Amino acid sequence: MKDLGVVFDSELSFASHCKEKINRANSMLDLIKRNFIYLAEEVYVTLYKSLVRCHLEYANSAWNP
């Protein structure tokens, strides 16, 4: 079941939610690597924080209190 972007099953296990969010974050990281070849470190950090980290941190208080 998916509610407000949080995936959980009948046993309230969030393993599928974590797997889905990690896959999404990896795809965003691949997008950065593919489209931005030569980056300064501060630009890379900004892109990472705005595009990747938000997927990993979404609803973490629900599955990791």
LUMTOR-91528 format. One record per residue: residue number from 0; x, y, z of N, C-alpha, C, O in turn. Coordinates in nm, 2 decimals. Layout:
N
SITE   seq     n.px     n.py     n.pz    ca.px    ca.py    ca.pz     c.px     c.py     c.pz     o.px     o.py     o.pz
SITE   NUM        X        Y        Z        X        Y        Z        X        Y        Z        X        Y        Z
...
***
This chain:
65
SITE   seq     n.px     n.py     n.pz    ca.px    ca.py    ca.pz     c.px     c.py     c.pz     o.px     o.py     o.pz
SITE     0     0.08    -0.12     0.00     0.00     0.00     0.00     0.09     0.12     0.00     0.20     0.12     0.06
SITE     1     0.04     0.23    -0.06     0.12     0.35    -0.07     0.03     0.47    -0.02    -0.08     0.49    -0.08
SITE     2     0.08     0.54     0.08     0.00     0.65     0.13     0.09     0.77     0.15     0.19     0.76     0.23
SITE     3     0.07     0.88     0.09     0.15     1.00     0.09     0.29     0.97     0.06     0.39     1.03     0.11
SITE     4     0.31     0.88    -0.04     0.45     0.85    -0.09     0.52     0.75     0.00     0.64     0.72    -0.03
SITE     5     0.46     0.70     0.11     0.53     0.60     0.19     0.47     0.47     0.16     0.35     0.45     0.17
SITE     6     0.56     0.37     0.12     0.51     0.24     0.09     0.53     0.15     0.21     0.64     0.14     0.27
SITE     7     0.42     0.07     0.24     0.43    -0.02     0.35     0.34    -0.14     0.32     0.25    -0.13     0.24
SITE     8     0.37    -0.25     0.39     0.29    -0.37     0.36     0.20    -0.40     0.48     0.19    -0.32     0.58
SITE     9     0.13    -0.52     0.48     0.04    -0.55     0.59     0.11    -0.57     0.72     0.05    -0.57     0.83
SITE    10     0.24    -0.60     0.72     0.32    -0.62     0.84     0.39    -0.50     0.89     0.47    -0.50     0.98
SITE    11     0.36    -0.38     0.83     0.42    -0.25     0.86     0.57    -0.26     0.84     0.64    -0.19     0.92
SITE    12     0.62    -0.33     0.74     0.76    -0.34     0.71     0.78    -0.23     0.60     0.71    -0.22     0.50
SITE    13     0.88    -0.15     0.62     0.91    -0.05     0.52     1.03    -0.08     0.43     1.09     0.01     0.37
SITE    14     1.06    -0.21     0.42     1.17    -0.25     0.33     1.14    -0.21     0.19     1.24    -0.17     0.12
SITE    15     1.02    -0.23     0.14     0.99    -0.19     0.00     1.00    -0.04    -0.02     1.04     0.01    -0.12
SITE    16     0.96     0.04     0.08     0.98     0.18     0.08     1.12     0.23     0.07     1.16     0.31    -0.02
SITE    17     1.21     0.17     0.15     1.35     0.20     0.15     1.41     0.16     0.01     1.49     0.24    -0.04
SITE    18     1.37     0.05    -0.04     1.43     0.00    -0.17     1.38     0.09    -0.28     1.46     0.13    -0.37
SITE    19     1.26     0.14    -0.28     1.21     0.23    -0.38     1.28     0.36    -0.37     1.32     0.42    -0.48
SITE    20     1.30     0.41    -0.25     1.36     0.55    -0.24     1.51     0.54    -0.28     1.56     0.64    -0.33
SITE    21     1.58     0.43    -0.24     1.72     0.42    -0.28     1.73     0.41    -0.43     1.82     0.47    -0.49
SITE    22     1.64     0.33    -0.50     1.65     0.32    -0.64     1.62     0.46    -0.71     1.69     0.49    -0.80
SITE    23     1.53     0.54    -0.65     1.50     0.67    -0.71     1.62     0.76    -0.69     1.66     0.84    -0.77
SITE    24     1.68     0.76    -0.57     1.80     0.84    -0.54     1.92     0.80    -0.63     1.99     0.89    -0.68
SITE    25     1.94     0.67    -0.66     2.04     0.63    -0.75     2.02     0.67    -0.89     2.11     0.71    -0.96
SITE    26     1.89     0.67    -0.93     1.86     0.72    -1.07     1.89     0.87    -1.08     1.93     0.92    -1.18
SITE    27     1.86     0.95    -0.97     1.89     1.09    -0.98     2.04     1.11    -0.98     2.09     1.20    -1.04
SITE    28     2.11     1.03    -0.90     2.26     1.04    -0.90     2.32     1.01    -1.04     2.41     1.07    -1.08
SITE    29     2.26     0.91    -1.10     2.30     0.87    -1.24     2.27     0.99    -1.34     2.35     1.02    -1.43
SITE    30     2.16     1.05    -1.32     2.12     1.17    -1.40     2.23     1.28    -1.39     2.27     1.34    -1.48
SITE    31     2.27     1.31    -1.26     2.37     1.41    -1.24     2.50     1.37    -1.31     2.57     1.45    -1.38
SITE    32     2.54     1.24    -1.29     2.67     1.20    -1.35     2.67     1.20    -1.50     2.77     1.23    -1.57
SITE    33     2.55     1.17    -1.56     2.54     1.16    -1.70     2.53     1.30    -1.77     2.59     1.32    -1.88
SITE    34     2.47     1.40    -1.70     2.45     1.53    -1.77     2.55     1.63    -1.73     2.56     1.73    -1.80
SITE    35     2.61     1.62    -1.61     2.71     1.72    -1.57     2.84     1.65    -1.55     2.87     1.59    -1.45
SITE    36     2.93     1.66    -1.65     3.05     1.58    -1.65     3.16     1.65    -1.57     3.22     1.59    -1.48
SITE    37     3.18     1.78    -1.60     3.28     1.86    -1.53     3.22     1.95    -1.43     3.16     2.06    -1.47
SITE    38     3.22     1.92    -1.30     3.16     2.00    -1.20     3.26     2.04    -1.09     3.35     1.97    -1.06
SITE    39     3.24     2.16    -1.04     3.32     2.20    -0.92     3.25     2.13    -0.80     3.14     2.09    -0.81
SITE    40     3.33     2.11    -0.70     3.28     2.04    -0.58     3.16     2.10    -0.52     3.06     2.03    -0.49
SITE    41     3.15     2.23    -0.51     3.04     2.30    -0.45     2.91     2.29    -0.54     2.80     2.29    -0.48
SITE    42     2.93     2.28    -0.67     2.81     2.27    -0.76     2.76     2.12    -0.74     2.64     2.10    -0.74
SITE    43     2.85     2.03    -0.74     2.81     1.89    -0.72     2.73     1.87    -0.59     2.63     1.80    -0.58
SITE    44     2.78     1.93    -0.48     2.72     1.92    -0.35     2.58     1.98    -0.35     2.49     1.93    -0.30
SITE    45     2.57     2.09    -0.42     2.44     2.16    -0.43     2.34     2.07    -0.51     2.22     2.06    -0.47
SITE    46     2.38     2.01    -0.62     2.30     1.92    -0.70     2.26     1.80    -0.62     2.15     1.76    -0.62
SITE    47     2.36     1.74    -0.54     2.33     1.63    -0.46     2.23     1.66    -0.36     2.13     1.58    -0.33
SITE    48     2.24     1.77    -0.29     2.15     1.80    -0.18     2.01     1.83    -0.23     1.91     1.80    -0.16
SITE    49     2.00     1.89    -0.35     1.87     1.93    -0.40     1.80     1.82    -0.48     1.68     1.81    -0.48
SITE    50     1.87     1.72    -0.54     1.81     1.62    -0.62     1.82     1.48    -0.56     1.73     1.40    -0.59
SITE    51     1.92     1.45    -0.48     1.93     1.31    -0.44     1.89     1.30    -0.29     1.81     1.21    -0.26
SITE    52     1.94     1.38    -0.21     1.92     1.37    -0.06     1.77     1.38    -0.02     1.73     1.32     0.07
SITE    53     1.70     1.46    -0.10     1.56     1.48    -0.06     1.48     1.34    -0.08     1.39     1.32     0.00
SITE    54     1.52     1.26    -0.17     1.46     1.13    -0.19     1.49     1.04    -0.07     1.41     0.96    -0.03
SITE    55     1.61     1.05    -0.02     1.65     0.96     0.09     1.59     1.00     0.22     1.57     0.92     0.31
SITE    56     1.56     1.13     0.23     1.51     1.18     0.36     1.36     1.19     0.37     1.31     1.22     0.48
SITE    57     1.29     1.16     0.26     1.15     1.18     0.26     1.08     1.08     0.35     1.10     0.96     0.34
SITE    58     1.01     1.13     0.45     0.93     1.05     0.54     1.01     0.95     0.63     0.97     0.84     0.66
SITE    59     1.14     0.99     0.66     1.22     0.90     0.74     1.17     0.89     0.88     1.20     0.79     0.95
SITE    60     1.10     0.99     0.93     1.04     0.97     1.06     0.93     0.87     1.07     0.90     0.82     1.18
SITE    61     0.87     0.83     0.96     0.77     0.73     0.96     0.83     0.59     0.97     0.79     0.50     1.04
SITE    62     0.94     0.56     0.89     1.00     0.43     0.89     1.12     0.41     0.98     1.17     0.30     0.99
SITE    63     1.17     0.52     1.03     1.29     0.51     1.12     1.27     0.61     1.24     1.34     0.72     1.24
SITE    64     1.18     0.59     1.33     1.15     0.69     1.43     1.27     0.70     1.53     1.26     0.78     1.63
***
